[in-house]
């Protein structure tokens, strides 16, 4: 069971790193994209 737990932990960490890297890449490449989607005006208009 230790191997399964280790793999799961590693997988979660890897996915988290990929998501973080993707957000950083988008933020650096398209700052206007982040401003449009994460501005204070659009906080209450998030899709469900």
Buried (B, 14 or more C-beta within 10 A) or exposed (E): EEEEEEEEEEEEEEEEEEEEEEEEEEEEEEEEEBEEEEEEEEEEEEEE
